[in-house]
Each structure stands twice: as C-alpha cells, then as structure tokens.
Amino acid sequence: MTSLGSLPLRDDLRGRSPYGAPIIDVPVRLNVNENAFDVPADVVAAVEERISGVAASLNRYPDREFTSLRTLLARYLGNVLGRERPEGTVDSDPTIDPEMIWAANGSNEVLFHILQAYGGPGRRVLGFGPSYSMHPLITRSTGADWIEEPRGDGFAITADAAVAAVRAHSPDIVFVCTPNNPTGNSTPLSVVEAIYDATDGIVIVDEAYAEFAGDGFRTSLRLLGGRPRLVVSRTMSKAFAFAGARLGYAAADPAFVDGLRLVRMPYHLSALTQAAADAALEHPDSLLARVDELSRQRDRMVDALRRCGFDVVGSDANFVLFRNIADPGLLWQRLVDRGVLVRDVGISGSLRVNAGTEAETSAFLTAVEDILANHPETLGRSSQ
C-alpha cells in the first residue's frame, strides 16, 4: 500500500499529527467538551420544520451572505452584552450589526478563514500556551509561522508579559483564548486591550466557552468599537448543544469581515446548516437552559477533586483541568476501565474532564475515589 511518506506532501506538514481525540465506546464520555444534554424538543421541532421548508429548493444554491443567520447572531450577541452590563450602569454597549458577523462550519473554519485572509506565508502568529491545539494547526496549514509564549502562574496571561511577547516577536496575528482551552481560566479585558495597543496586527479572541463563565467574565465583544483589527470568535457547538450542526461565528468590523469573503469557498454554508441554525437561534433560552446546570456540575467537580488532593485550575468553561497526577496515562486508562473517558491534553501531570449530567459527573467522581482508594500513589507532587 502507498504510504503518506511516499507522496509529495508539503515539507512543513511532514511528521505532524492530525487533530483528534480517542473514540472509545464507554458509558460516560467526558473528553471533548460537548454539551451533555440533548437538543430540547421544541428546538428539534423547529429545526425539523425549517429544514423541511428548504428541502424542496435544495436544487438552488444557498444564500451566500447567510443574511437571516447574520441578523439572528447579531441579535444574540447584542443580548449577551446587555446581560453582562452591571445593574444601574449607563448603556454604553457597542452595537453589534449584522454586517459585523461572519459564520462558517464550526469556529475552526472561522479561524481558518481569518488565517487565510490575514496570515499566510511569511507572516507570524503568536499564541500563549498551553491553549487550544487547533490554533497552531490552523496557522501552519495556511503557511504562517507559529510562535508560542508560555502562560504564567495559574496559566494566566498578564498585560506586561503579553506586551513584551508582542514587542519581541512583532506578530501579524495574536491569539487569546478566553476562557482558555484546556485550562479553563479567563483573561481580563485589560490584557486584551494592552495586546491590541501593542500590535499593528490582528488580535483574535477565541471565546468558544464564554457562555459558561462566571459573573466576573466580560466578553471582548465590548471592545470592538474603534478597534478594526480585533475579532471575537464564538461557537454554537458548546453551550448551544449544537456541535453536530457545525456552526461557528465571529464579530468584527465590517471591513475586517470583507477580507474573509475573499478566501471563503463559494456558498460555504449549506441551506440546511443555515436553516438549522436559524431555527435554533430563535429559541436561545431553550438551548441555553442547561448551561447553569453544567456550570454547577463543573464546580462540583472542582470541589470534589480538590478534596481528593488534586490541584485544580479554576474554570470559566464547561471543563476542568486537574493536576499533580503521578502518571496521567495510567489514571486515564484506569478511568476508561471503569467506563469513564476523559482527555489527556499533553500537559505534564494533568488530565482534563468536561462537565456532564449529574449522573455522569457522579460516575466520574465515584471512579476517581475508587482509584485513589486502591491506588493512593495516583497523586504526585503538587503542580507548579
């Protein structure tokens, strides 16, 4: 059989591994940060009705500008800003207009479009690791150079460190993931502002998990006014329980969005995807109804894992990174043997687990307690 090594693959792709997570048939799967709850019945009915309505016209190309979807996403983000505003403050939120919205098949494709338009060969992209593993993969796939600076204590990004990194590398694009995957902690708006002011390039704020964040979180959407090089990326895969529909989106200056039109494939969002997303966005309360429950299960895991002796990073996402594991691979396997799948994200002495239903969370915690009771050597030294 022909091997990949014998084919004329790009030199910069040789030896690299594709993105992926183990697919194992176990009762409790808490490894890919999905929303644990099924799509609500009223949303399912709305999606079925909307898709049925467009089925007869699938012989025609879809709306290239996904006009209805952009309008609904802009309305949703406007409501996000309104909910974040402290009670009694003056309404000074920026306006999110449909012309500021871009959407694609998952937030990864949104990021790919941004890197195609504003990155590419000869350009440099800066990120702060550990962070989302697709950021460097997308960067390199477009021919740009990836530069990674380490996060500080508690996986935080400070303004001073970020500005120093920008000045040292003069990147064309900077990634800030907040809440950060895989650590779960958030980055203050003051740091995003400092990064933006320090660079002449693009600043991408990846907010895939923002809906799960606590009251102290502030979205970078409120920084968009007067910052045409800032873009905020989000997704319907996580809080919206819509991962199978593949719909990601971003908000930025309309001129910035025009640049993305130059690189997208023609009619990149199918009529079926647009119809399903439109129907879902007309029922945001139903789709987001379980976010609080998932946040409670996340906090429950944080408390329980700390009581067990693990170091746990405070999380604003729907997952938890727990540390000081003597052998993460062995603990991962022992959890699988007990029917629970979590994620080894490659951070020394650490594993990541996403929040599930109450029953799933209980199964995970019971498995951990059983393992510790039989294998106390599972705990290693405290993480730094």
For each residue, the residues with C-beta under 8 A, 3 or more apart:
1:
2: 6 7
3: 6 7
4: 7 9
5: 9 14
6: 2 3
7: 2 3 4
8:
9: 4 5 13 14
10: 13 14
11: 14
12: 140 143
13: 9 10 16 140 141
14: 5 9 10 11
15:
16: 13 137 140
17: 20
18:
19: 133 134 137
20: 17
21: 31 32 343
22: 31 341
23:
24: 29 336 341
25:
26: 29 336 339 340 341
27: 339 340 363
28: 339 340 341 356 360 363 364
29: 24 26 32 34 341
30: 340 341 342 343 353 354 355 356 360 364
31: 21 22 341 342 343 352 353 354
32: 21 29 343 354
33: 181 209 238 317 318 319 354
34: 29 237 238 241 243 354
35: 237 238 239 240 241 243 290 294 318
36: 290 294 354 355 356 357 360
37: 241 290 293 294 357
38: 241
39: 43 44 47 241 242 280 287
40: 43 44 283 286 287 289
41: 44 45
42: 45 46 283 286
43: 39 40 46 47 279 280 283 286 287
44: 39 40 41 47 48
45: 41 42 48 49
46: 42 43 49 50 279 280 282 283
47: 39 43 44 50 51 275 276 279 280
48: 44 45 51 52
49: 45 46 52 53 279
50: 46 47 53 54 275 276 278 279
51: 47 48 54 55 272 275 276 279
52: 48 49 55
53: 49 50 275
54: 50 51 57 58 271 272 275
55: 51 52 58
56:
57: 54 60 271
58: 54 55 271 272
59:
60: 57 271
61: 64 266 267
62: 66 267 269 270 271 274
63: 66 67 68 271 274
64: 61 266 267
65: 70
66: 62 63 69 70 103 269 274
67: 63 70 71 98
68: 63 71 72 274 278
69: 66 72 73 101 103 269 274 277 278 281
70: 65 66 67 73 74 98 99 101 103
71: 67 68 74 75 98
72: 68 69 75 76 277 278 281 282
73: 69 70 76 77 98 101 103 249 281
74: 70 71 77 78 96 97 98 100 101 251
75: 71 72 78 79 281
76: 72 73 79 80 281 284
77: 73 74 80 81 96 101 221 234 251
78: 74 75 81 82 93 95 96
79: 75 76 82 83 284
80: 76 77 83 84 210 219 221
81: 77 78 84 85 93 94 96 219 221 222
82: 78 79 85 93
83: 79 80
84: 80 81 217 218 219 222
85: 81 82 89 91 93
86: 89
87:
88:
89: 85 86 92
90:
91: 85
92: 89
93: 78 81 82 85 222
94: 81 221 222 224 225
95: 78
96: 74 77 78 81 100 101 221 224 251
97: 74 100 101 254
98: 67 70 71 73 74 101
99: 70 254 257
100: 74 96 97 224 251 252 253 254 257
101: 69 70 73 74 77 96 97 98 249 250 251 257
102: 110 113 249 250 251 252 257 260
103: 66 69 70 73 110 247 248 249 250 269 277
104: 107 109 110 112 113 248 249 264 268 269
105: 109 246 247 248 268 269 273
106: 109 110 235 237 246 247 248
107: 104 110 111 206 208 233 234 235 237 248 249 250
108: 111 112 134 138 248
109: 104 105 106 112 113 248 268
110: 102 103 104 106 107 113 114 233 248 249 250
111: 107 108 114 115 134 135 138 204 206 233
112: 104 108 109 115 116 138 141 142
113: 102 104 109 110 116 117 260 263 264
114: 110 111 117 118 119 173 202 204 231 233 250 260
115: 111 112 118 119 120 125 138 139 141 142 144 173
116: 112 113 119 120 142 263
117: 113 114 259 260 262 263
118: 114 115 123 172 173 201 202 259
119: 114 115 116 123 125 139 142 143 144 172 173
120: 115 116 123 142 143 144
121: 142 143 144
122: 143 144
123: 118 119 120 144 145 172 173
124: 144 145 147 169 170 171 172 173
125: 115 119 135 136 139 144 145 146 147 171 172 173 174 175
126: 147 148 149 165 166 169 171 173 174 175
127: 131 135 136 146 147 148 149 174 175 177
128: 131 148 149 150 151 157 162 165 175 176 177
129: 148 149 150 151
130: 151 155 182 183 345 346 347
131: 127 128 135 151 175 177 180 181 182 183
132: 135 175 177 180 181 182 206 208
133: 19 136 137 345
134: 19 108 111 137 138
135: 111 125 127 131 132 138 139 146 175 177 206
136: 125 127 133 139 140 146 148
137: 16 19 133 134 140 141
138: 108 111 112 115 134 135 141 142
139: 115 119 125 135 136 142 144 145 146 173
140: 12 13 16 136 137 143 144 146
141: 13 112 115 137 138
142: 112 115 116 119 120 121 138 139
143: 12 119 120 121 122 140
144: 115 119 120 121 122 123 124 125 139 140 172 173
145: 123 124 125 139
146: 125 127 135 136 139 140
147: 124 125 126 127 169 171
148: 126 127 128 129 136
149: 126 127 128 129 161 165 169
150: 128 129
151: 128 129 130 131 155 156 157 180 183
152: 155 156 157 158 161
153: 156
154: 185 313 314
155: 130 151 152 180 183 185 313
156: 151 152 153 185 187
157: 128 151 152 161 162 176 187 191
158: 152 161 162 191
159: 162 163 190 191 194 195
160: 163 164
161: 149 152 157 158 164 165
162: 128 157 158 159 165 166 191 194 195 198
163: 159 160 166 167 194 195 198
164: 160 161 167 168
165: 126 128 149 161 162 168 169
166: 126 162 163 169 170 171 174 195 198 199
167: 163 164 170 198
168: 164 165
169: 124 126 147 149 165 166
170: 124 166 167 199
171: 124 125 126 147 166 174 199 201
172: 118 119 123 124 125 144 201 202
173: 114 115 118 119 123 124 125 126 139 144 201 202 203 204
174: 125 126 127 166 171 195 199 201 202 203 204
175: 125 126 127 128 131 132 135 204 206
176: 128 157 187 191 192 195 203 204 205 206 220
177: 127 128 131 132 135 180 181 205 206 208
178: 186 187 192 205 206 207 210 220 316
179: 184 185 186 207 209 210 212 213 217 315 316 317
180: 131 132 151 155 177 183 184 185 186 187 317
181: 33 131 132 177 184 208 209 317 319
182: 130 131 132 319 321 343 345 347 352
183: 130 131 151 155 180 313 315 321
184: 179 180 181 209 313 314 315 316 317 319 320 321
185: 154 155 156 179 180 313 314 315 316
186: 178 179 180 213 216 217 316
187: 156 157 176 178 180 191 192
188: 191 192 218
189: 192 193 218 220 222 223
190: 159 193 194
191: 157 158 159 162 176 187 188 194 195
192: 176 178 187 188 189 195 196 203 205 220 223 230
193: 189 190 196 197 223
194: 159 162 163 190 191 197 198
195: 159 162 163 166 174 176 191 192 198 199 203
196: 192 193 199 203 223 227 229 230
197: 193 194
198: 162 163 166 167 194 195
199: 166 170 171 174 195 196 203 229
200: 229
201: 118 171 172 173 174 229
202: 114 118 172 173 174 229 230 231
203: 173 174 176 192 195 196 199 227 229 230 231
204: 111 114 173 174 175 176 231 233
205: 176 177 178 192 220 230 231 232 233
206: 107 111 132 135 175 176 177 178 233
207: 178 179 210 219 220 232 233 234
208: 107 132 177 181 233 234 235 237 238
209: 33 179 181 184 212 213 238 239 316 317 318 319
210: 80 178 179 207 213 217 219 234
211: 238 239 240 288 291
212: 179 209 238 239 291 294 295 298 316 317 318
213: 179 186 209 210 216 217 316 317
214: 217 295 316
215:
216: 186 213
217: 84 179 186 210 213 214 316
218: 84 188 189 222
219: 80 81 84 207 210 222 232
220: 176 178 189 192 205 207 223 224 230 232
221: 77 80 81 94 96 224 232 251
222: 81 84 93 94 189 218 219 225
223: 189 192 193 196 220 227 230
224: 94 96 100 220 221 227 230 232 251 252 253
225: 94 222
226:
227: 196 203 223 224 230 253
228: 252 253 255 256
229: 196 199 200 201 202 203 256
230: 192 196 202 203 205 220 223 224 227 252 253
231: 114 202 203 204 205 250 251 252 256
232: 205 207 219 220 221 224 250 251 252
233: 107 110 111 114 204 205 206 207 208 248 249 250
234: 77 107 207 208 210 248 249 250 251
235: 106 107 208 238 240 247 248 249
236: 240 242 245 247 248 249 277 280
237: 34 35 106 107 208 240 242 243 245 246 247 248
238: 33 34 35 208 209 211 212 235 243 318
239: 35 209 211 212 287 288 291 318
240: 35 211 235 236 237 280 284 287 288
241: 34 35 37 38 39 287 290
242: 39 236 237 245 247 276 277 280 287
243: 34 35 237 238 246
244:
245: 236 237 242 273 276 277 280
246: 105 106 237 243 273
247: 103 105 106 235 236 237 242 273 276 277
248: 103 104 105 106 107 108 109 110 233 234 235 236 237
249: 73 101 102 103 104 107 110 233 234 235 236
250: 101 102 103 107 110 114 231 232 233 234
251: 74 77 96 100 101 102 221 224 231 232 234
252: 100 102 224 228 230 231 232 256 257
253: 100 224 227 228 230 256 257
254: 97 99 100 257 258
255: 228 258 259
256: 228 229 231 252 253 259 260
257: 99 100 101 102 252 253 254 260 261
258: 254 255 261 262
259: 117 118 255 256 262 263
260: 102 113 114 117 256 257 263 264
261: 257 258 264
262: 117 258 259
263: 113 116 117 259 260
264: 104 113 260 261 268
265: 268
266: 61 64
267: 61 62 64 270
268: 104 105 109 264 265
269: 62 66 69 103 104 105 273 274
270: 62 267 273 274
271: 54 57 58 60 62 63 274 275
272: 51 54 58 275 276
273: 105 245 246 247 269 270 276 277
274: 62 63 66 68 69 269 270 271 277 278
275: 47 50 51 53 54 271 272 278 279
276: 47 50 51 242 245 247 272 273 279 280
277: 69 72 103 236 242 245 247 273 274 280 281
278: 50 68 69 72 274 275 281 282
279: 43 46 47 49 50 51 275 276 282 283
280: 39 43 46 47 236 240 242 245 276 277 283 284 287
281: 69 72 73 75 76 277 278 284
282: 46 72 278 279
283: 40 42 43 46 279 280 286 287
284: 76 79 240 280 281 287 288
285: 288 289
286: 40 42 43 283 289
287: 39 40 43 239 240 241 242 280 283 284
288: 211 239 240 284 285 291
289: 40 285 286 292
290: 35 36 37 241 293 294
291: 211 212 239 288 294 295
292: 289 295 296
293: 37 290 296 297 358
294: 35 36 37 212 290 291 297 298 318 355 356
295: 212 214 291 292 298 299 318 355
296: 292 293 299 300
297: 293 294 300 301 355 356 357 358 360 361
298: 212 294 295 301 302 315 317 318 319 320 355
299: 295 296 302 303
300: 296 297 303 304 361 365
301: 297 298 304 305 312 320 353 355 361 364 365
302: 298 299 305 306 312 314 315 320
303: 299 300 306 307
304: 300 301 307 308 365 368
305: 301 302 308 310 312 320 322 365 368
306: 302 303 309 310 311 312
307: 303 304
308: 304 305 368 369 372 379
309: 306 324 372 379
310: 305 306 322 323 324 325 379
311: 306 322 323 324 382 383
312: 301 302 305 306 320 321 322 323
313: 154 155 183 184 185 320 321 322 323
314: 154 184 185 302
315: 179 183 184 185 298 302 319 320 321
316: 178 179 184 185 186 209 212 213 214 217
317: 33 179 180 181 184 209 212 213 298
318: 33 35 209 212 238 239 294 295 298 354 355
319: 33 181 182 184 209 298 315 352 353 354 355
320: 184 298 301 302 305 312 313 315 352 353 354 355
321: 182 183 184 312 313 315 345 347 350 351 352
322: 305 310 311 312 313 325 350 351 352 353
323: 310 311 312 313 347 349 350 383
324: 309 310 311 349 379 380 381 382 383
325: 310 322 328 331 349 350 351 378 379 380
326: 330 349 377 378 379 380
327: 330 331 378 380
328: 325 331 332 344 349 350 351
329: 332 333 344
330: 326 327 333 334 378
331: 325 327 328 334 335 351 371 378
332: 328 329 335 336 342 344 351
333: 329 330 336 337
334: 330 331 337 338 367 371 375 378
335: 331 332 338 340 341 342 364 367 368 371
336: 24 26 332 333 339 340 341
337: 333 334
338: 334 335 367 370 371
339: 26 27 28 336 363 367
340: 26 27 28 30 335 336 363 364 367
341: 22 24 26 28 29 30 31 335 336
342: 30 31 332 335 351 352 353 364
343: 21 30 31 32 182 351 352 353 354
344: 328 329 332 351 352
345: 130 133 182 321 350 351 352
346: 130
347: 130 182 321 323 350
348:
349: 323 324 325 326 328 380 383
350: 321 322 323 325 328 345 347 383
351: 321 322 325 328 331 332 342 343 344 345
352: 31 182 319 320 321 322 342 343 344 345
353: 30 31 301 319 320 322 342 343 364
354: 30 31 32 33 34 36 318 319 320 343
355: 30 36 294 295 297 298 301 318 319 320 361
356: 28 30 36 294 297 359 360 361 364
357: 36 37 297 360 361
358: 293 297 361 362
359: 356 362 363
360: 28 30 36 297 356 357 363 364
361: 297 300 301 355 356 357 358 364 365
362: 358 359 365 366
363: 27 28 339 340 359 360 366 367
364: 28 30 301 335 340 342 353 356 360 361 367 368
365: 300 301 304 305 361 362 368 369
366: 362 363 369 370
367: 334 335 338 339 340 363 364 370 371
368: 304 305 308 335 364 365 371 372
369: 308 365 366 372 373
370: 338 366 367 373 374
371: 331 334 335 338 367 368 374 375 378
372: 308 309 368 369 375 376 378 379
373: 369 370 376
374: 370 371
375: 334 371 372 378
376: 372 373 379
377: 326
378: 325 326 327 330 331 334 371 372 375
379: 308 309 310 324 325 326 372 376
380: 324 325 326 327 349
381: 324
382: 311 324
383: 311 323 324 349 350
384:
